């Protein structure tokens, strides 16, 4: 059916349930959005930001793309980051990847996938940067899972290097950038022990073993 009637039916049912539990919910939501979090995640349909962290509409600002990549020439992503920091005054940027990421798997494979290969080149670069660490792992699954984690860490660093984030820190705006990963198998988030709140906390760049993360602050 061209109108996708079932989806409109589901929408009405959802709106009715929300209004029954909180009659003023949509009125308050329409008047402003005041989230404290920007979520940069994967476009994978199995990784919906609000549901994963159990937050309502209006509580998290979201940007998603294939493999949660932050590229310094991606004006879409950079505009989202700027709006979140300068206008919404969010306090936390969360870069969240996930195990079983199709983008990471496609980048790992020695196959052609068409146009998307240009986007996946960013992940292949991360694989090249960390070839020593990945080479020490035994199975392809271990290597791909670790590449999922390394991709998150790399994108956290990329976020921190943007002019918007650098400017926020220079003006002493409260802002923390986090790296997390989500497990599709059990629905649990894992903190990758990278949380950067100023330029002094940027991880030290090493050789092909990758980044040396600074000790977690208590």
C-alpha positions as CSV (number, residue, x, y, z in Angstrom):
1,X,0.0,0.0,0.0
2,X,1.4,3.4,-1.0
3,X,0.3,5.1,2.1
4,X,1.7,2.5,4.5
5,X,-1.5,2.5,6.5
6,X,-0.2,0.2,9.2
7,X,2.5,2.7,10.2
8,X,0.0,5.6,10.5
9,X,-2.2,3.3,12.6
10,X,0.8,2.5,14.8
11,X,1.6,6.2,15.1
12,X,-1.9,7.1,16.3
13,X,-1.8,4.2,18.8
14,X,1.5,5.4,20.1
15,X,0.4,9.0,20.4
16,X,-2.7,8.0,22.2
17,X,-0.8,5.9,24.8
18,X,1.7,8.7,25.4
19,X,-1.1,11.3,26.0
20,X,-2.9,8.9,28.3
21,X,0.2,8.6,30.5
22,X,1.1,12.3,30.2
23,X,-1.6,14.6,28.8
24,X,0.8,17.5,28.4
25,X,3.7,15.6,26.9
26,X,3.4,16.8,23.3
27,X,2.5,20.3,24.4
28,X,5.8,20.6,26.4
29,X,7.7,18.8,23.7
30,X,6.6,21.2,21.0
31,X,7.6,24.3,23.0
32,X,11.3,23.4,23.2
33,X,14.0,20.8,23.1
34,X,16.6,20.9,25.8
35,X,18.7,17.7,25.6
36,X,22.0,17.3,27.4
37,X,23.3,14.7,25.0
38,X,24.3,14.4,21.4
39,X,24.4,10.8,20.2
40,X,26.6,10.1,17.2
41,X,25.7,6.5,16.2
42,X,25.4,4.0,13.4
43,X,22.4,4.1,11.0
44,X,21.8,0.4,11.7
45,X,18.1,-0.1,12.3
46,X,19.0,-2.4,15.3
47,X,20.7,0.5,17.2
48,X,18.0,3.1,18.1
49,X,19.5,5.7,20.4
50,X,16.5,6.6,22.5
51,X,15.5,3.1,23.2
52,X,19.0,1.9,24.1
53,X,19.4,4.5,26.8
54,X,15.7,4.5,27.7
55,X,15.1,8.2,27.1
56,X,12.1,10.0,25.8
57,X,11.8,12.2,22.7
58,X,13.5,15.5,23.4
59,X,16.1,14.1,25.8
60,X,18.8,13.2,23.2
61,X,19.9,14.9,20.0
62,X,20.9,12.3,17.4
63,X,23.1,12.0,14.3
64,X,23.5,8.7,12.6
65,X,25.4,7.4,9.6
66,X,27.0,4.2,8.4
67,X,29.5,3.0,11.0
68,X,29.2,6.2,13.2
69,X,32.0,8.0,11.3
70,X,33.0,11.6,12.0
71,X,34.8,13.1,9.0
72,X,36.2,16.7,9.0
73,X,34.7,17.3,5.5
74,X,31.2,16.0,6.4
75,X,29.3,19.3,6.7
76,X,26.1,17.4,7.8
77,X,27.8,15.9,10.8
78,X,29.8,19.1,11.6
79,X,26.6,21.1,11.4
80,X,24.8,18.8,13.9
81,X,27.8,19.1,16.3
82,X,27.8,22.9,16.0
83,X,24.0,23.1,16.6
84,X,24.2,20.8,19.5
85,X,27.1,22.7,21.2
86,X,26.3,26.3,20.2
87,X,22.5,26.3,20.3
88,X,21.4,23.5,22.5
89,X,24.3,23.8,24.8
90,X,24.6,20.0,25.2
91,X,27.0,18.7,27.9
92,X,27.9,15.3,26.5
93,X,28.7,14.0,23.1
94,X,28.4,10.2,22.9
95,X,30.0,8.3,20.0
96,X,28.4,4.9,20.1
97,X,29.4,2.0,17.8
98,X,28.2,-1.5,17.9
99,X,29.5,-5.1,17.5
100,X,28.3,-6.8,14.4
101,X,28.4,-3.5,12.4
102,X,27.8,-4.1,8.7
103,X,30.0,-1.1,7.8
104,X,32.9,-2.4,9.7
105,X,32.5,-5.9,8.4
106,X,32.3,-4.6,4.8
107,X,35.5,-2.5,5.3
108,X,37.3,-5.6,6.7
109,X,36.4,-7.8,3.7
110,X,38.5,-7.7,0.6
111,X,35.5,-7.1,-1.7
112,X,34.0,-4.3,-3.8
113,X,30.7,-2.9,-2.5
114,X,30.2,0.0,-4.8
115,X,29.8,3.6,-3.9
116,X,29.9,2.9,-0.2
117,X,33.6,1.8,-0.5
118,X,34.5,5.5,-0.6
119,X,32.9,6.0,2.8
120,X,34.4,2.8,4.2
121,X,37.8,4.0,3.2
122,X,37.9,5.8,6.6
123,X,37.5,2.5,8.4
124,X,40.2,0.9,6.2
125,X,42.6,3.7,7.3
126,X,41.9,2.8,11.0
127,X,42.6,-0.8,10.2
128,X,45.9,0.2,8.7
129,X,46.8,2.4,11.6
130,X,46.2,-0.4,14.1
131,X,47.5,-3.4,12.0
132,X,49.9,-4.6,14.7
133,X,47.2,-4.8,17.4
134,X,44.7,-6.4,15.1
135,X,47.4,-8.9,13.9
136,X,47.9,-10.2,17.4
137,X,44.3,-11.4,17.6
138,X,43.4,-15.0,16.7
139,X,40.1,-15.0,14.9
140,X,38.4,-12.8,12.4
141,X,35.5,-12.2,14.8
142,X,38.0,-10.9,17.4
143,X,39.6,-8.7,14.9
144,X,36.4,-7.2,13.6
145,X,35.0,-6.7,17.1
146,X,38.2,-4.9,18.0
147,X,38.0,-2.8,14.8
148,X,34.5,-1.7,15.9
149,X,36.0,-0.5,19.2
150,X,39.0,1.2,17.5
151,X,36.6,3.0,15.1
152,X,34.7,4.5,18.1
153,X,37.9,5.6,19.7
154,X,39.1,7.2,16.4
155,X,35.8,9.0,16.0
156,X,35.9,10.3,19.5
157,X,39.3,11.8,18.7
158,X,37.9,13.2,15.5
159,X,35.1,14.9,17.3
160,X,37.5,16.4,19.8
161,X,39.6,17.8,17.0
162,X,36.7,19.7,15.4
163,X,36.9,23.5,15.5
164,X,33.5,23.6,17.3
165,X,34.6,21.4,20.2
166,X,38.0,23.0,20.4
167,X,36.2,26.4,20.6
168,X,33.8,25.2,23.3
169,X,36.7,24.1,25.5
170,X,38.6,27.4,24.9
171,X,35.6,29.3,26.1
172,X,35.3,26.9,29.2
173,X,32.0,25.4,28.1
174,X,31.2,22.2,30.0
175,X,31.5,19.5,27.4
176,X,32.6,15.8,27.6
177,X,33.1,13.4,24.6
178,X,32.5,9.7,25.3
179,X,33.2,6.5,23.4
180,X,30.8,3.6,23.9
181,X,29.9,0.4,22.1
182,X,26.6,-1.5,22.0
183,X,26.3,-5.3,22.0
184,X,23.4,-6.5,19.8
185,X,23.5,-9.9,21.4
186,X,22.5,-8.7,24.9
187,X,21.5,-5.1,24.5
188,X,24.2,-3.9,26.9
189,X,26.4,-0.8,26.4
190,X,30.1,-0.9,27.1
191,X,32.2,2.1,28.1
192,X,35.4,2.0,26.1
193,X,37.2,4.1,28.8
194,X,37.7,7.2,26.7
195,X,36.1,10.3,28.0
196,X,37.7,13.6,27.0
197,X,36.7,16.9,28.7
198,X,39.5,19.2,27.5
199,X,42.5,19.3,25.1
200,X,44.8,18.1,27.9
201,X,43.0,14.8,28.0
202,X,43.5,13.9,24.4
203,X,45.0,10.4,24.0
204,X,48.7,10.1,23.1
205,X,49.3,9.0,19.5
206,X,51.6,6.0,19.2
207,X,52.8,3.9,16.3
208,X,50.6,1.2,14.6
209,X,49.6,-0.1,18.0
210,X,47.2,2.8,18.0
211,X,46.2,5.2,20.8
212,X,47.4,5.0,24.3
213,X,44.4,6.0,26.5
214,X,45.2,8.0,29.6
215,X,44.1,6.5,32.9
216,X,40.4,6.9,33.7
217,X,39.8,9.7,36.2
218,X,37.9,8.8,39.4
